[in-house]
């Protein structure tokens, strides 16, 4: 150890003998020069005796003084651990120092006595309430809290454990401490600050450790407080380093060791000055050797007179030397990675790859999750049990799962619906298909066994339906009558009483309603595949199965185009039920046209989805890239470091540009960002590659630079779990090797430091870039911070951060304003969130989008109020609109149920489920909403609910009966087709049937034919009249009644109109009225 004291030349137990000022009288027997006895030898002997007594008395007094112990100081220690509170950096180092001092005080009768227990000193308003103000013993105040400085001077953060974020009211200013100490002018006082363990924390306003610089500016005020000495652990711009072996800060460790006796090597009386001298030297040497850094404790006032006069202890140095343990016996010398920590990081990596990605659906929770996991890892390095920290990680993970909705009624609406809702996909084993296909019971038994294996039966049902549709795409299983019938039977067992998904619903109606004369199997295959593609585009924008679709965000950009393509597709599907080959040709053209439209939509959706994904990744990852890049020292060439900083700044600017474009929405369907997406993605990959290469090249030799580089990388969550555990082991091995006495000199010359102003400017530039000019200048955001703090515009801040001659004082102001802006975001988010609830849905969506943009940037240091995450709430609103849109599509298509006995149509049943889910998403957020509020929230739902009972196409006879006579060889029948209200028109198909003596015209005698006027007429008629003439078989007319029937089929709905005929015979008497003639 660099603090091993040198072997003493003399012990404090062996003081030098005092010399008498009296001349020594020589005896007569002494050699030449002996004097003769003086006359009056009795008197002389008396004086000799008196002199000897005086000497003996002096020796006794000296021994008493030497042995008299110094007054034991009263020790007040302040250092809250803040292990799991993310609103501030953890203070495990400070808490360890406080704990060690307290244990020493309790266990050693000669140690300083605690003025209060550590647990009684952690609150800002009560830290000093138990100090005995009437005592005259020296008072030592030891503050191991994170510090900073603002316009009022240096301060310590005293953030309560239940605070939602740091606030100015949580600052204990040094001025307040000095004012309190000034009440004891006759008491020796030592004020010790270990306040620089965390030098950067954006939300706290710290771009660098400005506590020390600001403290130095108070030297005159400190000197004005009688008998006061102030000792600070690190100088301006320096960090108070933690020794993971001793599990204390280096400053705290050497302070305690010096006080115990290490500082008493040359003088058993330890004063504030001798203690400081010892600590300053040992900390300086340790920081150089172990961290390759400069850490220089300083003392105020600089004049040592006051410190020399404050006695802190009287020690037995030899006894202390006997108690000193080697570094190998230090509490943290041995190290291992707990399995649960590695498991937690593996779980993190799984979540990062999951769908939906946490950065998309709960970005603030994801940020807190990652920071909490990094915190747990750091606490383990500091020797703190990490189970509470890992429990916090698990709690946040559970909250992440609440950002999805598992039990929606409409989950089975279509095959991609679970993905659209953000639900996890279920992989269905394709081997189940042969069991279902070949089973004599239509797969009933196999399905019953299969569904017992999952707690997500709806997703499983959809997976099986998808497999069945895929099998009809195989060349050996065409969509013919036999295979359609087999699939329909299996689906009947799988779906049971539930509405089938949209894709198989079409298959079931084709199987039910196609006549013997039907389209070719390739056309049916095209129709089935296009229905799947249509739902895939409308629900997930065509996203691949391994890609999160962002459905609720993408849909507004493509909704109109989807609706248009749906109309074309539906008319093509209508014509499949005709029996005319020309109609099948037209159907194929319509389906092909719709397919082309859908594929255009998919390309647009992909661009929007890509922009959203890039925005979300940048918001989630850039703060960590920035944290790493700003902390680089000499690891990379200066030009490379500058290039990385500029790259992060550019990406932050692109992030804000994308965010604002997406926030504006599809105005004019313009995607102004599309041309920049390639460049943005390229820059992200390049930045990630730089970090990956840096991680791959990290050295593991015992050098301080290697320790610093690994420590810096571990501030980020990007290192895969296995590699991360390797780096953690390397970090501790390097630290152990450096701590050994034989290696202390190796790193002494490897100092890595950068000018304080330059360090602060780097941090400030990146904080400014990620927060963004928009929010720095936003009036509403600025109103949540003190006006005297928000004194600069964004451009002014940027200028200070860029200029060469910026001062530390200027950068302190910049940091304070940036910190205030970061903290103000949470207040503005909450205000906007509350305003959104009082507005109509359109305005609420705009407000929530604004709040969501801020929440994606929010730092972990500021927690959102419980239940007020605008991203989750905004997603509820967007999913509400998404479900309403799908309900509108369903009602517009207007399909019937497969089972004719059901009184509720398929469109009504599925739309009702969609609208119920749309309602519940909003009402769950506001369970106590008034009737008026419910009406406002559910306005869109109410409009569509009124359309649920809309009638489909209908056919009506103009008259129910036509009388025949024996002379009638032909009769006329008249019908009309009436279109549905509030529905786009398609092609209903008609089938005609005549019975008894009636014969249809040749063109109507068989098959089905479409009514084209509604789909093609401009304008479409209000109804379509149908009139035709039937031949009458007179010979049969006398024997049997006849009827003509017209059956209308449209999207599964069947309507029948009938005209009956009956023979009325010739009249026996014919009465004729002849009007009178003449006048």
SVG drawing of the C-alpha trace seen along z (x, -y; Angstrom):
<svg xmlns="http://www.w3.org/2000/svg" viewBox="-130 -37 174 78">
<polyline fill="none" stroke="black" stroke-width="0.4" points="0.0,0.0 1.2,-3.5 0.0,-4.5 2.3,-2.1 4.1,-4.3 7.9,-4.3 9.6,-2.7 9.9,-5.3 13.3,-6.4 12.0,-6.8 8.8,-6.0 6.5,-8.5 7.0,-6.4 10.7,-7.4 10.9,-11.1 14.3,-12.8 15.5,-13.5 15.2,-17.2 18.5,-19.0 19.0,-21.2 20.2,-24.7 22.3,-24.4 26.1,-23.7 27.2,-20.2 29.5,-20.2 32.5,-17.8 33.6,-15.5 37.0,-15.5 37.7,-12.1 37.1,-13.2 40.0,-13.9 41.9,-17.1 39.9,-20.2 38.0,-19.0 37.0,-21.9 37.3,-22.0 34.3,-21.9 33.0,-25.3 32.8,-26.7 29.6,-26.2 29.0,-22.8 25.7,-22.2 24.0,-25.1 25.3,-23.9 23.8,-20.5 20.5,-22.0 20.5,-23.9 21.5,-20.7 18.6,-18.9 16.2,-21.7 17.5,-21.8 17.1,-18.0 13.6,-18.2 12.7,-20.9 14.1,-18.8 12.1,-15.8 9.0,-17.9 9.5,-19.2 9.9,-15.6 6.7,-14.6 4.8,-17.5 6.2,-16.7 5.2,-13.1 1.7,-14.1 1.3,-16.5 2.6,-14.0 0.2,-11.3 -2.7,-13.7 -5.2,-12.7 -6.6,-15.2 -10.2,-16.1 -12.2,-13.5 -14.0,-15.4 -17.6,-15.0 -18.1,-13.5 -21.2,-14.2 -21.3,-12.0 -23.7,-12.7 -24.0,-10.3 -27.2,-8.8 -26.6,-5.6 -29.2,-6.2 -28.7,-2.7 -31.8,-2.3 -33.1,-5.9 -32.6,-6.8 -33.3,-10.5 -29.7,-10.9 -26.4,-9.0 -25.9,-6.2 -23.8,-7.2 -22.5,-3.8 -19.0,-5.2 -20.1,-8.0 -22.3,-5.7 -19.4,-3.3 -17.2,-6.1 -19.9,-7.1 -20.4,-3.5 -16.7,-2.9 -16.3,-6.1 -19.3,-5.2 -18.1,-1.7 -14.7,-3.0 -16.3,-5.5 -18.5,-2.9 -15.7,-0.2 -12.8,-2.4 -13.0,-4.2 -10.3,-6.6 -12.0,-7.5 -14.1,-10.5 -17.6,-10.2 -20.6,-10.3 -22.8,-13.4 -25.7,-11.5 -26.3,-8.2 -25.8,-8.3 -29.5,-7.5 -30.5,-10.7 -28.5,-13.0 -29.7,-12.2 -32.4,-14.8 -31.7,-18.3 -33.8,-20.0 -32.7,-17.7 -29.1,-16.7 -27.8,-18.8 -30.6,-18.5 -28.8,-16.1 -25.6,-18.0 -24.7,-19.2 -24.4,-22.9 -23.2,-23.6 -20.1,-21.4 -16.6,-22.9 -15.1,-19.7 -13.9,-19.9 -16.6,-19.2 -15.8,-17.3 -18.5,-17.4 -18.0,-14.9 -20.3,-15.2 -20.1,-12.4 -22.9,-13.6 -22.9,-14.5 -22.1,-18.2 -22.6,-20.9 -22.6,-24.7 -25.1,-27.2 -25.6,-31.0 -25.9,-30.7 -22.7,-28.9 -21.6,-25.3 -24.2,-22.9 -24.8,-19.3 -27.7,-17.2 -30.0,-15.9 -32.7,-14.3 -35.3,-12.5 -35.9,-8.9 -39.5,-9.6 -38.7,-12.5 -39.9,-12.2 -36.8,-14.1 -34.1,-16.5 -35.2,-20.0 -33.5,-23.2 -35.2,-22.7 -33.1,-19.5 -29.9,-21.5 -28.0,-22.1 -25.8,-25.1 -22.4,-25.4 -23.4,-29.0 -26.1,-27.4 -23.6,-25.1 -21.2,-28.0 -23.9,-30.1 -24.7,-27.3 -21.1,-26.7 -20.6,-30.4 -22.8,-30.0 -19.9,-28.2 -17.0,-30.7 -15.1,-29.1 -15.2,-25.6 -12.7,-24.0 -14.4,-22.9 -13.3,-20.8 -15.7,-20.6 -14.9,-17.8 -16.5,-17.4 -16.3,-14.3 -18.6,-15.7 -17.0,-14.8 -17.7,-11.1 -20.0,-11.9 -18.7,-14.7 -21.4,-14.7 -25.1,-14.4 -27.1,-16.3 -30.4,-16.5 -28.7,-17.8 -27.0,-20.6 -23.5,-19.2 -21.3,-19.3 -18.2,-19.0 -17.3,-19.0 -17.8,-22.7 -18.3,-22.2 -14.6,-22.6 -14.0,-25.7 -17.0,-27.4 -15.9,-26.3 -12.5,-28.0 -14.3,-31.2 -15.6,-31.1 -12.2,-31.1 -12.8,-34.5 -16.2,-33.5 -14.6,-30.4 -11.8,-32.4 -14.5,-34.6 -15.8,-31.7 -13.7,-31.4 -11.6,-28.3 -12.9,-26.5 -10.9,-24.4 -12.5,-23.0 -11.0,-20.0 -12.3,-19.0 -11.6,-15.5 -10.8,-16.7 -9.8,-19.9 -11.5,-21.7 -12.5,-19.4 -11.3,-16.3 -13.1,-13.2 -13.1,-11.5 -12.2,-8.0 -13.5,-4.8 -11.3,-1.9 -13.2,1.2 -10.7,3.2 -11.2,1.1 -14.8,0.4 -14.5,-3.2 -13.5,-6.3 -9.7,-6.7 -10.2,-9.9 -12.5,-8.4 -10.2,-5.4 -7.0,-7.4 -8.9,-9.9 -10.0,-7.2 -6.6,-5.4 -4.8,-8.7 -7.1,-9.5 -6.6,-6.0 -2.9,-6.6 -1.2,-6.5 -0.9,-10.3 0.9,-10.1 4.2,-8.7 6.3,-11.7 4.0,-13.2 1.5,-11.3 -0.7,-14.4 -2.7,-14.4 -4.0,-17.8 -6.2,-18.8 -3.1,-19.9 -1.1,-16.7 -4.2,-14.6 -4.7,-16.7 -1.0,-16.4 -1.2,-12.7 -4.4,-12.3 -3.4,-14.7 -0.2,-12.8 -1.8,-9.3 -4.8,-10.2 -2.6,-11.9 -0.3,-8.9 -3.2,-6.4 -5.1,-8.2 -2.0,-8.4 -1.1,-4.7 -4.5,-3.1 -6.6,-5.4 -4.0,-7.3 -5.7,-10.5 -5.1,-13.6 -6.9,-13.9 -5.6,-16.5 -7.4,-17.2 -7.2,-20.8 -7.7,-22.7 -9.2,-26.1 -8.0,-28.5 -4.7,-28.0 -2.9,-29.4 -2.2,-26.2 -2.2,-28.1 -5.8,-27.3 -5.5,-23.6 -2.4,-23.2 -4.1,-24.3 -7.0,-21.9 -6.1,-18.6 -8.1,-15.6 -6.4,-12.6 -3.5,-11.3 -2.4,-8.0 -0.1,-5.1 1.6,-4.8 3.3,-1.5 0.0,0.0 -1.6,-1.3 1.2,0.3 0.4,3.6 -3.2,3.4 -2.6,2.5 -3.8,5.2 -2.3,5.9 -4.3,5.1 -5.0,8.8 -7.1,8.7 -9.2,5.8 -12.9,6.5 -13.3,6.2 -10.1,7.7 -11.7,10.9 -14.5,10.6 -16.9,12.8 -19.8,12.1 -23.1,13.3 -25.2,15.5 -28.2,13.4 -26.4,10.3 -25.5,12.2 -29.0,13.5 -30.4,10.0 -28.2,8.8 -29.2,11.7 -32.8,10.8 -32.0,7.2 -30.6,8.4 -33.8,10.5 -36.0,7.5 -34.0,5.3 -34.7,7.7 -38.4,8.3 -41.5,7.1 -42.9,4.7 -39.5,3.1 -39.6,1.4 -38.1,-1.7 -41.3,-2.1 -44.1,-1.4 -42.5,-2.5 -39.3,-4.5 -39.1,-6.2 -39.6,-2.9 -37.0,-1.3 -34.5,-4.1 -35.1,-3.5 -34.8,0.3 -31.4,0.0 -30.2,-2.6 -31.4,-0.5 -29.5,2.5 -26.3,0.5 -26.9,-0.7 -27.2,2.9 -23.9,3.8 -22.1,0.7 -23.4,1.5 -22.0,5.0 -18.6,3.5 -19.0,1.3 -19.7,4.3 -23.3,3.6 -25.8,6.5 -27.6,6.2 -30.8,8.1 -32.8,4.9 -31.4,3.3 -32.3,6.4 -35.7,6.4 -36.2,2.8 -35.1,4.0 -37.7,6.8 -40.4,4.4 -39.7,2.0 -39.7,5.0 -43.2,5.9 -44.3,2.4 -43.0,2.7 -45.3,5.7 -48.3,3.5 -47.7,1.4 -49.5,4.1 -53.1,5.2 -53.6,8.9 -57.3,9.5 -58.9,7.5 -62.0,9.0 -60.8,8.2 -57.5,10.0 -58.8,12.7 -60.1,10.3 -57.4,11.1 -54.1,13.1 -51.8,10.1 -54.0,8.6 -52.0,9.7 -48.9,8.2 -50.8,4.9 -51.7,4.8 -48.2,5.5 -48.9,8.9 -46.2,11.6 -46.4,14.0 -46.9,17.8 -44.9,20.1 -47.2,23.0 -45.5,26.2 -46.1,27.0 -46.2,30.7 -49.7,30.2 -51.0,29.7 -50.9,33.4 -52.7,34.4 -55.4,31.9 -55.6,32.6 -55.7,36.4 -58.0,36.7 -61.4,38.3 -63.0,36.0 -61.9,32.9 -59.0,32.4 -61.3,32.0 -59.3,34.2 -55.9,32.9 -57.1,29.3 -58.5,30.0 -55.1,31.4 -53.2,28.6 -55.1,25.7 -54.4,27.2 -50.7,26.4 -51.1,22.6 -52.7,19.8 -53.1,17.8 -55.7,19.7 -56.6,16.9 -53.1,16.5 -52.8,20.3 -56.1,20.4 -54.8,17.7 -51.6,19.6 -53.4,22.8 -55.6,20.8 -52.5,19.3 -51.1,22.8 -54.3,24.0 -54.3,21.1 -50.7,21.8 -51.5,25.4 -53.9,24.2 -51.0,22.3 -49.2,25.6 -49.3,27.0 -50.6,30.3 -53.5,28.8 -55.3,26.4 -58.3,24.4 -60.8,26.8 -64.1,27.8 -62.7,30.9 -59.8,29.0 -62.0,26.0 -64.5,28.3 -61.7,30.0 -60.3,26.7 -63.7,25.5 -64.4,28.5 -61.2,28.1 -61.8,24.4 -65.2,25.2 -63.7,27.2 -60.9,24.6 -63.1,21.5 -66.1,23.2 -68.6,20.4 -66.1,17.6 -66.0,15.4 -63.2,16.6 -60.4,14.2 -61.1,12.2 -58.8,14.2 -60.5,17.6 -63.9,16.0 -63.6,15.4 -62.5,19.1 -65.5,20.3 -68.0,18.2 -66.3,19.3 -66.8,22.9 -70.4,22.3 -71.6,20.1 -69.7,20.9 -71.7,22.8 -70.6,25.8 -69.7,23.4 -66.9,21.5 -63.7,19.6 -60.4,21.5 -58.5,22.5 -55.7,20.1 -58.1,17.2 -59.4,18.4 -55.9,18.8 -55.1,15.2 -58.2,14.0 -57.3,15.9 -53.7,14.7 -54.8,11.1 -57.2,11.1 -54.2,12.1 -52.1,9.4 -54.8,6.8 -55.1,7.5 -51.4,7.6 -51.1,4.1 -54.1,2.6 -53.1,4.0 -49.3,4.1 -48.4,2.1 -46.9,5.1 -44.2,5.5 -42.3,8.7 -43.1,11.2 -39.8,10.3 -40.4,6.6 -42.5,4.5 -45.2,2.8 -45.9,-0.4 -49.5,0.1 -51.2,-2.7 -48.5,-5.2 -48.4,-4.0 -52.1,-3.7 -52.9,-7.5 -50.4,-7.7 -51.9,-4.9 -55.6,-4.8 -57.1,-6.6 -55.1,-4.5 -56.0,-1.3 -59.7,-2.2 -59.4,-2.9 -57.6,0.4 -60.2,2.2 -62.9,1.0 -61.2,2.3 -60.5,5.7 -64.0,6.1 -65.5,5.6 -63.1,8.3 -64.2,10.6 -67.9,9.9 -67.4,11.1 -66.0,14.5 -69.5,15.5 -70.7,14.8 -70.9,17.8 -69.9,15.7 -66.4,16.1 -66.3,12.5 -66.9,11.5 -64.1,13.7 -61.8,12.0 -62.9,8.6 -62.4,10.0 -58.9,11.0 -58.1,7.5 -59.7,5.9 -57.7,8.1 -54.5,7.4 -55.2,3.7 -55.9,3.9 -52.7,5.9 -50.7,3.2 -52.2,0.6 -51.5,2.6 -47.9,3.0 -47.5,-0.7 -49.0,-1.3 -46.6,1.2 -43.7,-0.8 -45.0,-4.0 -45.7,-2.2 -42.2,-0.8 -40.8,-4.3 -42.9,-5.6 -42.2,-2.6 -38.5,-3.0 -38.5,-6.7 -40.4,-5.8 -37.9,-3.0 -34.9,-5.2 -36.4,-8.0 -37.1,-5.6 -33.7,-4.0 -31.9,-7.3 -34.0,-8.6 -33.2,-5.4 -29.5,-4.9 -28.0,-8.3 -27.8,-9.3 -25.6,-6.3 -23.4,-6.9 -23.0,-10.5 -22.1,-9.3 -19.4,-7.1 -18.0,-9.6 -17.9,-12.6 -16.0,-10.6 -13.2,-9.5 -9.8,-10.8 -6.8,-9.8 -8.1,-6.4 -8.7,-7.7 -6.9,-10.3 -8.3,-13.8 -9.6,-14.1 -11.4,-10.8 -13.0,-11.8 -14.2,-15.1 -15.6,-13.2 -17.6,-11.0 -19.0,-14.0 -20.0,-15.6 -21.6,-12.4 -23.7,-12.2 -24.7,-15.8 -25.8,-15.3 -27.8,-12.2 -29.5,-14.1 -30.5,-16.8 -31.9,-14.2 -33.7,-12.6 -35.5,-15.9 -36.2,-16.5 -37.8,-13.0 -39.7,-13.5 -41.2,-16.8 -42.1,-15.4 -43.9,-12.4 -45.5,-14.6 -47.1,-16.8 -48.5,-13.6 -49.5,-12.8 -50.3,-16.4 -50.7,-16.1 -49.2,-12.5 -45.8,-14.1 -42.8,-12.3 -40.2,-15.0 -37.8,-12.7 -37.8,-9.8 -34.7,-10.9 -32.6,-11.1 -33.4,-7.7 -30.5,-5.9 -28.0,-8.4 -29.3,-8.3 -29.3,-4.5 -25.7,-4.5 -24.5,-6.9 -26.1,-4.8 -24.4,-1.7 -21.1,-3.5 -21.4,-4.8 -22.3,-1.3 -19.4,0.2 -17.1,-2.3 -18.2,-1.3 -18.1,2.4 -14.6,2.1 -13.6,0.1 -15.0,2.9 -13.3,5.6 -10.0,3.9 -10.1,3.3 -6.9,4.4 -6.7,6.4 -3.1,5.7 -2.9,4.0 -2.7,0.4 -4.9,-2.5 -5.8,-3.5 -7.3,0.0 -9.3,-0.3 -10.7,-3.7 -11.6,-2.5 -13.5,0.6 -15.2,-1.5 -16.4,-4.0 -17.8,-1.3 -19.7,0.3 -21.7,-2.9 -23.6,-1.9 -26.0,1.1 -24.7,2.0 -22.2,4.7 -23.7,8.2 -24.1,10.0 -21.3,12.6 -18.8,10.1 -19.9,7.7 -19.2,10.3 -15.8,10.8 -15.1,7.1 -16.3,6.9 -13.9,9.6 -11.1,7.8 -11.9,4.5 -11.6,5.9 -8.5,8.0 -6.8,4.8 -7.9,2.9 -6.5,5.7 -3.2,5.8 -2.8,2.0 -3.6,2.0 -0.8,4.3 2.2,2.5 4.6,3.8 2.6,2.3 2.0,-1.1 4.7,-3.0 3.8,-1.5 0.9,-3.8 2.2,-6.8 3.2,-8.6 0.2,-7.7 -1.9,-10.7 -4.9,-11.2 -6.6,-14.5 -8.2,-17.2 -8.8,-20.8 -11.8,-21.3 -13.5,-23.7 -13.0,-21.4 -14.5,-18.5 -17.5,-20.6 -18.0,-21.9 -18.0,-18.3 -20.7,-17.3 -22.6,-20.4 -22.6,-20.0 -24.0,-16.6 -26.6,-17.5 -27.7,-20.4 -27.9,-18.2 -30.0,-15.5 -32.4,-17.8 -32.7,-19.8 -33.1,-23.5 -36.9,-23.1 -37.4,-22.2 -34.7,-24.6 -36.6,-27.5 -40.1,-26.2 -42.0,-28.8 -44.1,-26.3 -41.1,-24.3 -39.2,-27.3 -42.0,-28.4 -41.4,-25.4 -37.9,-26.7 -36.7,-29.8 -36.4,-32.8 -33.0,-33.7 -31.8,-30.3 -33.3,-30.2 -31.4,-33.3 -30.1,-32.1 -31.7,-31.1 -30.6,-27.8 -28.4,-29.6 -26.6,-31.5 -26.0,-28.3 -24.6,-26.7 -22.2,-29.6 -20.8,-29.4 -20.3,-25.7 -18.4,-26.2 -16.2,-29.2 -12.5,-28.7 -12.3,-31.1 -15.4,-30.0 -14.9,-30.2 -15.8,-27.7 -18.3,-30.2 -20.1,-30.5 -20.2,-26.7 -21.7,-26.4 -24.5,-28.7 -25.0,-26.7 -25.0,-23.4 -27.5,-24.8 -29.8,-25.9 -29.5,-22.6 -30.3,-20.8 -33.3,-23.0 -34.6,-22.3 -34.2,-18.6 -36.1,-18.7 -38.8,-21.0 -39.7,-18.4 -41.5,-16.2 -43.6,-19.2 -44.6,-20.1 -45.4,-16.5 -47.7,-16.3 -49.4,-19.6 -50.0,-18.6 -51.3,-15.2 -53.9,-16.8 -54.9,-19.3 -55.4,-16.4 -58.0,-14.8 -60.2,-17.9 -60.1,-18.2 -61.8,-16.4 -60.0,-13.5 -58.4,-15.5 -56.9,-18.1 -56.1,-15.5 -54.1,-13.6 -52.1,-16.7 -51.3,-17.4 -50.4,-13.8 -48.1,-13.7 -46.3,-16.7 -46.1,-15.1 -44.9,-11.8 -42.0,-13.6 -40.8,-15.0 -41.2,-11.7 -39.0,-9.9 -36.1,-12.2 -36.8,-12.2 -33.9,-11.2 -34.1,-8.6 -33.4,-11.2 -36.9,-12.5 -39.8,-10.1 -43.2,-10.6 -46.2,-10.7 -47.7,-7.3 -50.2,-6.5 -49.2,-9.5 -46.9,-8.1 -47.9,-10.0 -46.5,-7.4 -48.7,-4.7 -51.7,-7.1 -51.0,-8.3 -50.7,-4.7 -54.1,-4.0 -55.5,-6.9 -53.8,-5.8 -54.9,-2.2 -58.4,-3.5 -58.3,-5.3 -56.7,-2.2 -59.5,0.0 -62.2,-2.4 -60.6,-2.5 -60.7,1.3 -64.3,1.3 -65.1,-1.1 -63.4,1.2 -65.4,4.1 -68.7,2.3 -68.0,1.0 -67.3,4.5 -70.5,5.7 -69.8,9.5 -72.4,11.9 -71.9,14.7 -71.0,18.1 -73.8,19.7 -77.1,18.5 -78.9,19.2 -77.0,16.4 -79.0,13.2 -75.9,11.1 -73.7,10.5 -70.0,11.1 -69.5,7.4 -71.6,6.5 -70.0,9.0 -66.4,8.1 -67.1,4.4 -68.8,4.6 -65.7,6.3 -63.4,3.7 -65.5,0.8 -65.8,2.3 -62.0,2.6 -61.7,-0.9 -63.9,-2.1 -62.2,-0.1 -58.8,-1.5 -59.9,-5.0 -62.3,-4.3 -59.7,-2.1 -57.6,-5.2 -60.5,-7.2 -62.6,-4.8 -64.4,-7.7 -65.2,-9.7 -68.6,-11.4 -71.2,-10.8 -70.3,-13.9 -66.6,-12.9 -67.5,-9.5 -69.5,-11.0 -66.6,-13.2 -64.1,-10.3 -66.2,-7.9 -67.6,-10.2 -66.1,-8.2 -67.3,-4.9 -70.8,-6.2 -71.0,-7.2 -70.0,-3.7 -72.2,-2.0 -75.2,-3.5 -74.2,-1.8 -73.9,1.7 -77.4,2.7 -77.1,1.3 -79.0,3.5 -77.2,5.1 -78.3,5.1 -81.9,6.1 -84.1,7.3 -87.8,6.5 -90.7,7.6 -92.9,4.8 -96.0,7.0 -96.3,10.3 -98.8,11.9 -99.5,11.9 -102.8,13.4 -102.7,15.6 -105.5,16.2 -105.8,19.1 -104.9,16.7 -101.6,15.4 -98.6,16.8 -96.2,14.4 -96.1,12.4 -93.9,9.6 -92.2,9.6 -90.7,6.6 -88.2,6.4 -85.8,3.8 -82.4,4.0 -82.0,1.6 -78.4,0.8 -77.4,0.5 -77.2,-2.9 -73.7,-4.2 -71.8,-1.6 -69.8,-1.7 -71.3,0.3 -70.1,3.5 -71.4,6.1 -74.4,8.1 -75.0,11.2 -78.5,12.4 -79.8,15.9 -83.2,16.3 -85.6,19.3 -89.0,19.9 -91.3,22.8 -94.5,24.3 -95.6,23.1 -93.1,20.3 -89.9,20.3 -87.1,17.7 -85.6,15.9 -82.6,17.8 -80.1,15.3 -81.4,15.7 -82.0,19.4 -79.0,20.5 -76.1,19.3 -75.5,15.9 -75.0,12.5 -73.9,9.3 -75.7,6.0 -73.1,3.5 -74.9,0.2 -74.2,-0.5 -70.4,0.0 -70.0,-1.5 -72.9,-3.9 -72.0,-7.6 -73.9,-8.5 -75.0,-5.2 -78.8,-4.8 -80.9,-4.8 -82.2,-1.4 -81.8,1.0 -85.1,2.0 -85.3,5.5 -88.0,6.3 -88.2,9.4 -90.8,11.4 -91.4,15.1 -93.0,17.6 -96.1,19.4 -96.9,23.0 -100.7,22.8 -101.2,26.5 -99.5,26.5 -100.9,23.2 -104.3,24.7 -102.9,27.5 -100.3,25.8 -99.4,22.4 -96.1,20.9 -93.5,18.5 -90.5,16.5 -87.8,16.0 -84.8,13.7 -82.1,14.5 -79.5,11.8 -76.2,12.8 -73.7,10.2 -70.8,10.9 -72.6,13.8 -75.9,12.1 -78.9,13.8 -82.1,12.0 -85.0,13.6 -87.9,11.9 -90.8,13.9 -93.7,13.3 -96.4,16.0 -98.7,16.7 -102.1,18.3 -104.6,19.0 -107.7,16.9 -109.7,18.4 -112.1,16.7 -115.1,14.8 -118.6,16.2 -120.2,12.7 -118.4,9.6 -119.9,6.4 -119.2,3.4 -120.1,-0.2 -121.2,-2.4 -121.5,-6.0 -124.8,-7.8 -124.8,-9.4 -126.1,-12.8 -127.1,-15.8"/>
</svg>
